[in-house]
Amino acid sequence: MTETASAQPEKTPITSPSTQASVAAEQMDMPASKLMRFGPENPLRLDEGTELAPWQIAYETYGELNADKTNAILVCHALTGDQYVASENPVTGKPGWWSMMVGPGQPVDTDKYFVICANVLGGCLGTTGPACTNPETDEVYGLDLPVVTIGDMVRSQAKLVEALGIETLFAVVGGSMGGMQVLQWASAYPEKVFAAVPIATGPRHSSQNIAFHEVGRQAVMADPDWCHGQYAKEGKRPLKGLSVARMAAHITYMSDESLHNKFGRNLQDRSAITFGFDADFQIESYLRHQGMTFVDRFDANSYLYVTRAMDYFDLAAAHGGKLANAFLHSDTRFCVMSFTTDWLFPTSESKDIVRALNAAGANVSFVEIESSRGHDAFLLDEPELFKTMRGFLTGAAKARGIPAPGNGD
């Protein structure tokens, strides 16, 4: 394997969608972040039954690894996230997607912990995915890339952590699809995870969630510019289909209450309805904006792959259909969090995780956070979320003997 710290390109102002699309394309094979390459001698075994080699994983790190290598935290990102958890995204120019949670003095304190965040397998910001170049053909993978799973994502992260010389992670943290990865880590590598924080997630993808994902995938594949997944070779991009997919998904990230509070039935830049099909309502304009801004930072085929990985996730399936069996004999400390208005991953699913952990005799705490913001609450300014994260990690750090910043004891 080879580690490279890609040269940071001279910053270009992100002034237009076309600029973003150009920058995004540059990041697919050679990201601005750190990059670990694994050669043919170190293949990645996939759940599909094949091996991927060579392959690469893009990642960022924050803070310093202590001498004992006991303070490493892996942050796992959600569906459309990336490795830039606490630093500027080179495509959008925006701050890290969880900079309120991760950073100096934040709950995941980079003055105290060494934080790793990797772009998932199948993603589109430097880790091997359908938008990357297939070394065998020297063309974009497209649909020639094997379908990947949450297990494959975690296996790739485990290889990265091992390559960084870290035997045991202090904690694995993540929300939504990131939470699925946390659960997979704790089940597949219990001896390597001291603490686990799955947030706003579930032990398997529900039929309702699979249905929403299928609507999004069909929107992408129905776009004539998708070209059966070969749009890169044709010099096209299925922008309309991917935009609609994003619009549909974004609705699931919010609650009815948050939509009503933010938009209601307010009109967009007009005093009366137009009796037409333009965006009369603010919510329509908002969703269209979400769709348009998404297509220039995310690859359409990656959207298919990563949503499929979520759909296939069912942690109990590999353990005789009993979720508790996934955590037997685990010494990992768990903190499970959910939100009252999250209907994508409702509290009932978090309670399923907690019951399974209790049945397995695991060390687990659970917090349901009152919030009107729906599923996206884990990415927003939610004081109880931050308080719970800080408290749990502080307690776990004391148990592991990790000193506070500037404290020698």
N, C-alpha and C positions, 0 to 999 in steps of 0.2 A: 504494500500500500504506500501511497505517496501523499503527504500533506502539503498543500499549497495555500499560502495566504495571498489570494488574488490581489493584484495591484489595484488600488482604489482609483477608478477613472476620475478624470477631472469632472467636477460636478457641472451638470447641464441643467439649467432651470427647466422644471417640468411645466411647460406653458401650454401644451395642447395634447389632445388625445393621440395624435400621430407621433409626437415626441415620446409619450409614454409607451406606445406600442413598439417603437424602435428600441427603446432602452430595455423593455421586457424581453424582446427577442435576443438581445445581447446576453442577458442573464441566464438563459436556459442551459447553455453549455459551460459558460465561464462567468459565474456569479461574482459580484463584488465582495462577497463574504469569504470566509475560509472554506477550503474544499479538501476533502479526503478522497483520494482515488484508490480503488482496489482493483488489482490486475487479475488476469485469468487464473492465477494461482490461488486467489482468494474469492471464490464465487459466492454469491448470495443464494441460498436455497430458498425457493418460493413455495408457498402452500399449494400452488397449482401443480407442483411436481417437477418443475424445471429449475435450472440454475441460471442466474444472471451474472455474466462476466464478460468484459470488465464492467464495473459500475462505479458510481461516485455519489457522495453525499455532501451537500452544502450546509454549512452551519456557522453560527456566531457564538462567541463566548464573551462573558462579562465578569469582572472581578478576577480574583487570583485564587488558584488552587493552593491549598495549604500544604505544608510539608508532609503531613500524613495522608494527604489525598482523601480526606474524610468530609469535605464540605461542598461536594459537587451536587448541584441540582439540575436535573434535566427538565426543561419546560417543553411540553408537547403542544403543538398548535392545532387549531381547529381546521375545518374543511378548506377555507380559502385563506388561511394564514400563511406564515412563512417564518424564516429563521430570524427575522429582524424584530424580535420581541421587545427590545429596549433601545433600538437605534434606528436612525432614519432609513426608510425604505428607498432603495436607489431608483425604483421605478416611479413611485408616486411622490417622492420627496416629503412624505408625511412621517411623523414620529412613530416609534415602535408601537405595535398594536396592543401591547400590555405595559406601556411605560408607567402607568399609574401603579402597577403591581411590582414591576421588576426595575431595580435601580438602586443607587446609593440612598440609604435611609428608608427605602420602600419596604413593604412586607417581605418580599423576596429580596433581601438586602445584599447588593453586590459589594458592599464593604465587608461583608461577613461570609458570603457564599460565592462559589464559582459556578456561574450559570451557563448552561449549554442549551442552545435551541437549534434544532436541525430542520431543514425543509424535508417534508415527508417524501418517501418513495412514491413515484407517480406524480409528484408536484411539478412546478414549472419555474422554480427559481434556483436551479443549479443541481438538485438531486436528480438522479436518473428518472426520467419520465417520458411520456409520449412525445414531448416537444424536443427532447434531446436527440443528438445525432447517434444513430446506430453504428457502432464501430465496424460491424461486418459489411454494411452497405454504403457507409459514408453519407447516408440520407437520414432524414428525421424518422424516428421510430414509427410515429403514428400508431395505428392499431396493431403493429407487429410486436409491440411491447407486451409481455405476458400480463394478464390481469393480476393486480396485487391486492393484498389483504392488510388489515390492521396488524396481524401477526408478522407479515413481511416488513411492514414499516418499523415495528419494534425490533425485529431481528437486525435490520440495517442499523438502527440506532445503537444496538448492543455492540455491533462490530465497531462503530465509531467510538463508543465509550472505552472499549477495550484498547483500541488503537491509541487513545489518549492516555493510556496507562492507569486508568481508574478501575479498581477492582469492584468497589461498592459505591453506589450512588447514595448520597445522604437522603435525597428525596426525588420523586418524580411527580410533576404537577401538570395539570392541564384541564381544560374545559371542553365540553361537547365531544367532537372527535378526538380532541386531545385527552379527554377523560377516558375514552375507550382505550387509548394507548397506555394510559396510567394503569388501568385494570389489567391489560395484557402484560405489561411489565411485571406487575406484582404477582401475577399468576405464573408466568413463564420463567421469571428470574427472581424468585422470592429471596434468594440468598444475596442478591445484588441490590436490593431496594430496602433501605432502612425505614423510609417513610413514604407514604403515597397519598396524594390529594386529588381524587377525582371529583370534578365539579360539573354540575348540570349535564349529566350523562346517564347512560344506562348500560346494563349488562348485555344487551342485544338491541338491534335496530327493530323497531316496531313495524308492523305492516303499514300503518299510516305514514310513517317516515319513509319507508321504501316507496310508497305510492307517490309522495311528493317528489322524491328523487327521480322516479320514472317519468313524471311529467316534465321535469327539467331536462332529462336526457333526450326524451322524444322531441322536445323543442329544439335542442341542438341538432339532432340527427335529421329533423325535418327541414332544416335550413338548406337550400340548394347549394350554398357555398361550403357546406360541410364535406361534400365530395367523398362520401363513404369513409371519412376519417383521413383522407389524403389531401386535405386543403393546402398544406404547406407546399406540396409538390406542384399544385395548381396555382400557387401564388394568390390564394384566396383565404378569407377568414369568415367563419359563420357568426358574424357579429349579432345579427338579429335573433338567432336562436339562443345564443348564449345569454344575451340580454334578457330575454323572456325567462330563461331558466333562473337567472339571478333574481328577477322580480318575484317570481313565485316562491323561491326559497326565502327571500327576505321577509315576506309576510309571516313565515313560520318563526322567525327570530324575535318577533314582537308579540305583545299581548293585545287583546282587544282594548283593554284599558289604556295602554300606552298609545295605540293608534288614535283612539278617541281624544285623549288628552292633547296629543301633538297636532292632530289634523281636524278631527271632527268631520263635518261636512263643509268645511270652508272652501270657498272657490279660490282658484289660482289666478291672480292678476286680472280679475274681471268682476263685475258687479252683478252679473246674471248668467244663467246657463246659456249655452250657445245652440242647443238643440242639434249638436253634432258629435263627432267622435274625437275631438281634440281633448287635451287634458283640462277639463273643466275644474276638477277638484284638486286640491293641494296634494292629497295622497297619491293621485295618479301621476302628477308631476314628480313627486318624490321617488316613486318606484321607477319611473322612466330614467331619472337621474342615476339611481342606484345601478340600473342595468347598463346604462351607457358608460359609466365610469369603471365598471367591473371588467368589461370586455378588453380594455387596453392594458390590464395588469394580469390577466389570467388566461391560460390556454384552454380552449374548448375540450380537447381530448383529455386533458388533465382533469377537467371537471367530471367527465364520464368515469374515469378511473377511480378518482378519490371518492365520489359518491358511491360507486359500486363497492369499494372497500368497506365503507360504513354499512352498507346493506348486508354484506356477508358476515358482519360481526355478530357472533353469538358465543359468548364465553363459556356457557354451560355445555354447549354441544360437544366439545372435546372432552368432557368430563362426565360422561354418562347421563347427560341432561340435568345434572344436579350442580347448581351454581356453587354451593358450599364446597364441593370437591375441588373447585379451582383454587381454593385458598387454604387447603388443608396443610397443617404443620407450618404455616407462615408466621414468621416473627416480625413481619412488617407492621408498622404503626399506620393506621388509616385515619384520614379525616375526610368524610363524605359531605359534600354541600349541594343543596338544591335551592330553587327559588319558587315562591308561591305561585307565580303566574306563568311559569314556564310550561307550556303545553306541548312543546316539542320533546322534551325530556322531563316529564312531570315528576313531582316528588315521590310518587308511588314507585318509580323505577329506582330511585336512590334508596328507598326503603328496602327494595328487593336485595340490593347490594349489601345493605347493613345487616339484614336478616341472615344472608348467606355468610357474611363475615362472622357474625355472632355464632352461627351454627358450627363454623370451622374453628371457633375458639380464638379468633383474631382480636387484636387490640384495635378497637374502632370507636371513633366519636362521630356524631352526626349533627349537622346544623341545617335547618330549613330557614332561609333568609326571606323576610318579608320584602317584596319588591313588586312594583307595578310594571316593570320593564320587560317582562317575559324572558325568553331564553338568552337574549343578548346582555342580560344583567351582569353576567360574569366578566364582560369586557368593559363595563361602565363604572362610574364612580359610586360604588356601593360600600359605605363605611363598615357595615357589619361583615362583608366579605373580606375586606382588608384586615379588620380586627381579628377575625377568626384565623386567617392565614398567618398573620404575624404571631398570634398566640400559639398556634399549633407548632409552627416551625421553631419558635423559641424554646418550647418545652422539649421538642424532639432533639434540638441541638444540645440542650443541657444533658439529655440522656445519652447522647453520643459523645459528649465531651468537647463540643466545638465552642471555643470561647467567643464572647461578644467582641465586636470591633474595639481595639485598644485595650482589651482586658486580657491579662495574661493568665487568669485562672479559669 
